[in-house]
Amino acid sequence: MADLAIVFHWTPTDCAEFTLRELMDWRERARKRSSSEDSHGARSQTPGHPRRRR
């Protein structure tokens, strides 16, 4: 979850209702975005805030 906080600026509350699969998917997106920042020096577009379950 630290990756999500650093890359997307989300708090644990933002991710509290995610399933394990959703957390893993968003963590992978954060990893890819972080890798592209390091190798290209530019930030990619944020894919948007995940949908919230109610």
KOLVEX-964010 format. One line per field, with one value per atom (N, C-alpha, C, O): residue in three letters; atom name; x, y negated, z negated; residue number from 1. Coordinates in steps of 0.1 Angstrom, whole numbers, plus 5000, padded with zeros to 4 digits. Each point is the difference from the previous one (the first is absolute). Last residue first. Layout:
<rs>
type = c(ALA, ...) $
atom = c(CA, ...) $
X = c(X, ...) $
Y = c(Y, ...) $
Z = c(Z, ...) $
seq = c(NUM, ...) $
</rs>
This chain:
<rs>
type = c(ARG, ARG, ARG, ARG, ARG, ARG, ARG, ARG, ARG, ARG, ARG, ARG, ARG, ARG, ARG, ARG, PRO, PRO, PRO, PRO, HIS, HIS, HIS, HIS, GLY, GLY, GLY, GLY, PRO, PRO, PRO, PRO, THR, THR, THR, THR, GLN, GLN, GLN, GLN, SER, SER, SER, SER, ARG, ARG, ARG, ARG, ALA, ALA, ALA, ALA, GLY, GLY, GLY, GLY, HIS, HIS, HIS, HIS, SER, SER, SER, SER, ASP, ASP, ASP, ASP, GLU, GLU, GLU, GLU, SER, SER, SER, SER, SER, SER, SER, SER, SER, SER, SER, SER, ARG, ARG, ARG, ARG, LYS, LYS, LYS, LYS, ARG, ARG, ARG, ARG, ALA, ALA, ALA, ALA, ARG, ARG, ARG, ARG, GLU, GLU, GLU, GLU, ARG, ARG, ARG, ARG, TRP, TRP, TRP, TRP, ASP, ASP, ASP, ASP, MET, MET, MET, MET, LEU, LEU, LEU, LEU, GLU, GLU, GLU, GLU, ARG, ARG, ARG, ARG, LEU, LEU, LEU, LEU, THR, THR, THR, THR, PHE, PHE, PHE, PHE, GLU, GLU, GLU, GLU, ALA, ALA, ALA, ALA, CYS, CYS, CYS, CYS, ASP, ASP, ASP, ASP, THR, THR, THR, THR, PRO, PRO, PRO, PRO, THR, THR, THR, THR, TRP, TRP, TRP, TRP, HIS, HIS, HIS, HIS, PHE, PHE, PHE, PHE, VAL, VAL, VAL, VAL, ILE, ILE, ILE, ILE, ALA, ALA, ALA, ALA, LEU, LEU, LEU, LEU, ASP, ASP, ASP, ASP, ALA, ALA, ALA, ALA, MET, MET, MET, MET) $
atom = c(N, CA, C, O, N, CA, C, O, N, CA, C, O, N, CA, C, O, N, CA, C, O, N, CA, C, O, N, CA, C, O, N, CA, C, O, N, CA, C, O, N, CA, C, O, N, CA, C, O, N, CA, C, O, N, CA, C, O, N, CA, C, O, N, CA, C, O, N, CA, C, O, N, CA, C, O, N, CA, C, O, N, CA, C, O, N, CA, C, O, N, CA, C, O, N, CA, C, O, N, CA, C, O, N, CA, C, O, N, CA, C, O, N, CA, C, O, N, CA, C, O, N, CA, C, O, N, CA, C, O, N, CA, C, O, N, CA, C, O, N, CA, C, O, N, CA, C, O, N, CA, C, O, N, CA, C, O, N, CA, C, O, N, CA, C, O, N, CA, C, O, N, CA, C, O, N, CA, C, O, N, CA, C, O, N, CA, C, O, N, CA, C, O, N, CA, C, O, N, CA, C, O, N, CA, C, O, N, CA, C, O, N, CA, C, O, N, CA, C, O, N, CA, C, O, N, CA, C, O, N, CA, C, O, N, CA, C, O, N, CA, C, O) $
X = c(4803, 4991, 4992, 4991, 5058, 4989, 4992, 5005, 5028, 4997, 4988, 4990, 5049, 4986, 4999, 5007, 5039, 4992, 4986, 4997, 5033, 4998, 4991, 4991, 5043, 4987, 4998, 5007, 5032, 4989, 4987, 4989, 5054, 4994, 4988, 4992, 5050, 4987, 4995, 5002, 5051, 4989, 4987, 4999, 5052, 4988, 4990, 4997, 5058, 4988, 4989, 5001, 5046, 5000, 4987, 4999, 5016, 4998, 5000, 5001, 5007, 5007, 4999, 5008, 4969, 5015, 5007, 5011, 4942, 5005, 5015, 5007, 4970, 5001, 5005, 5007, 4986, 5011, 5001, 5012, 4952, 5012, 5012, 5010, 4948, 5001, 5013, 5007, 4983, 5003, 5002, 5009, 4978, 5014, 5004, 5010, 4945, 5010, 5014, 5008, 4959, 4999, 5010, 5006, 4989, 5007, 5000, 5010, 4965, 5014, 5008, 5011, 4943, 5004, 5015, 5007, 4974, 5000, 5005, 5007, 4989, 5011, 5000, 5011, 4953, 5013, 5012, 5008, 4950, 5001, 5012, 5007, 4986, 5002, 5001, 5009, 4978, 5014, 5004, 5011, 4948, 5003, 5015, 5007, 4971, 5005, 5002, 5003, 4984, 4990, 5004, 4992, 5037, 4995, 4990, 5000, 5026, 5002, 4993, 5001, 5000, 4996, 5000, 4992, 5024, 4985, 4995, 4990, 5057, 4994, 4985, 4994, 5027, 5002, 4995, 4993, 5029, 4988, 5003, 5011, 5016, 4996, 4987, 4992, 5036, 4986, 4996, 4989, 5055, 4997, 4987, 5000, 5013, 5011, 4996, 5001, 4970, 5001, 5010, 4997, 4999, 4988, 5000, 4996, 5039, 5001, 4988, 5002, 4997, 5009, 5002, 5001, 4975, 4992, 5009, 4995) $
Y = c(4994, 4995, 5011, 4998, 4991, 5009, 4994, 4994, 4981, 5003, 5009, 4998, 4993, 4999, 5004, 5008, 4971, 5012, 4998, 4991, 4970, 5006, 5012, 5000, 4984, 4996, 5007, 5011, 4990, 5008, 4996, 5005, 4963, 5008, 5007, 4994, 4991, 4996, 5009, 5013, 4983, 5003, 4995, 4996, 4983, 5008, 5003, 4992, 5002, 4993, 5009, 5012, 5000, 4987, 4993, 4988, 5058, 4989, 4986, 4990, 5052, 5002, 4988, 4998, 5002, 5002, 5000, 4994, 5006, 4987, 5000, 4991, 5049, 4990, 4987, 4993, 5039, 5004, 4991, 4997, 4998, 4996, 5003, 4992, 5022, 4986, 4995, 4991, 5055, 4996, 4985, 4995, 5022, 5004, 4995, 4995, 4998, 4991, 5004, 4991, 5037, 4988, 4989, 4993, 5048, 5002, 4987, 4997, 5004, 5000, 5001, 4994, 5010, 4986, 4999, 4990, 5053, 4994, 4985, 4996, 5029, 5005, 4994, 4996, 4994, 4994, 5005, 4992, 5027, 4985, 4994, 4992, 5052, 5000, 4985, 4997, 5012, 5003, 4999, 4994, 4976, 5014, 5002, 4991, 4963, 5007, 5015, 5004, 4958, 5009, 5008, 5008, 4959, 5009, 5010, 5011, 4950, 5013, 5011, 5012, 4940, 5001, 5014, 5004, 4987, 4999, 5001, 5006, 4991, 5014, 5000, 5010, 4952, 5004, 5014, 5006, 4968, 5005, 5004, 5004, 4978, 4992, 5004, 4991, 5030, 4994, 4990, 4994, 5027, 4998, 4992, 4991, 5022, 4992, 4996, 4988, 5041, 4987, 4991, 4988, 5056, 4992, 4987, 4990, 5040, 4996, 4991, 4990, 5030, 4988, 4995, 4988, 5052, 4988, 4987, 4990) $
Z = c(5025, 4990, 4994, 4991, 5037, 4998, 4989, 4990, 5047, 4986, 4999, 5006, 5034, 4996, 4986, 4995, 5021, 5001, 4996, 4991, 5030, 4987, 5002, 5008, 5030, 4994, 4987, 4997, 5033, 5006, 4993, 5005, 5003, 4989, 5006, 5006, 5025, 4995, 4989, 5001, 5004, 5009, 4994, 4988, 5005, 4994, 5010, 5009, 4996, 5002, 4994, 4999, 5005, 4994, 5001, 4997, 5018, 5010, 4993, 5008, 4967, 5013, 5010, 5008, 4948, 4998, 5013, 5002, 4999, 4995, 4999, 5003, 5008, 5011, 4996, 5008, 4959, 5008, 5012, 5004, 4967, 4993, 5009, 5000, 5015, 5001, 4993, 5006, 4991, 5014, 5002, 5007, 4951, 5003, 5014, 5002, 4984, 4993, 5003, 5002, 5014, 5007, 4994, 5007, 4970, 5013, 5008, 5007, 4954, 4997, 5012, 5002, 5002, 4999, 4996, 5004, 4999, 5013, 4999, 5009, 4951, 5009, 5013, 5005, 4966, 4995, 5008, 5003, 5008, 5004, 4995, 5007, 4980, 5015, 5004, 5008, 4948, 5001, 5015, 5003, 4985, 4998, 5001, 5005, 4978, 5012, 4996, 4989, 4982, 5005, 5012, 5006, 4972, 4990, 5005, 4995, 5025, 5005, 4991, 5003, 4988, 5014, 5005, 5009, 4947, 5001, 5014, 5003, 4988, 4998, 5000, 5004, 5025, 4986, 4998, 5009, 5037, 4993, 4986, 4997, 5043, 4988, 4994, 4996, 5041, 5003, 4989, 5001, 4997, 5014, 5002, 5008, 4948, 5006, 5014, 5003, 4973, 4993, 5007, 5002, 5012, 5004, 4994, 5007, 4981, 5014, 5004, 5008, 4950, 5000, 5014, 5003, 4987, 5000, 5000, 5004) $
seq = c(54, 54, 54, 54, 53, 53, 53, 53, 52, 52, 52, 52, 51, 51, 51, 51, 50, 50, 50, 50, 49, 49, 49, 49, 48, 48, 48, 48, 47, 47, 47, 47, 46, 46, 46, 46, 45, 45, 45, 45, 44, 44, 44, 44, 43, 43, 43, 43, 42, 42, 42, 42, 41, 41, 41, 41, 40, 40, 40, 40, 39, 39, 39, 39, 38, 38, 38, 38, 37, 37, 37, 37, 36, 36, 36, 36, 35, 35, 35, 35, 34, 34, 34, 34, 33, 33, 33, 33, 32, 32, 32, 32, 31, 31, 31, 31, 30, 30, 30, 30, 29, 29, 29, 29, 28, 28, 28, 28, 27, 27, 27, 27, 26, 26, 26, 26, 25, 25, 25, 25, 24, 24, 24, 24, 23, 23, 23, 23, 22, 22, 22, 22, 21, 21, 21, 21, 20, 20, 20, 20, 19, 19, 19, 19, 18, 18, 18, 18, 17, 17, 17, 17, 16, 16, 16, 16, 15, 15, 15, 15, 14, 14, 14, 14, 13, 13, 13, 13, 12, 12, 12, 12, 11, 11, 11, 11, 10, 10, 10, 10, 9, 9, 9, 9, 8, 8, 8, 8, 7, 7, 7, 7, 6, 6, 6, 6, 5, 5, 5, 5, 4, 4, 4, 4, 3, 3, 3, 3, 2, 2, 2, 2, 1, 1, 1, 1) $
</rs>
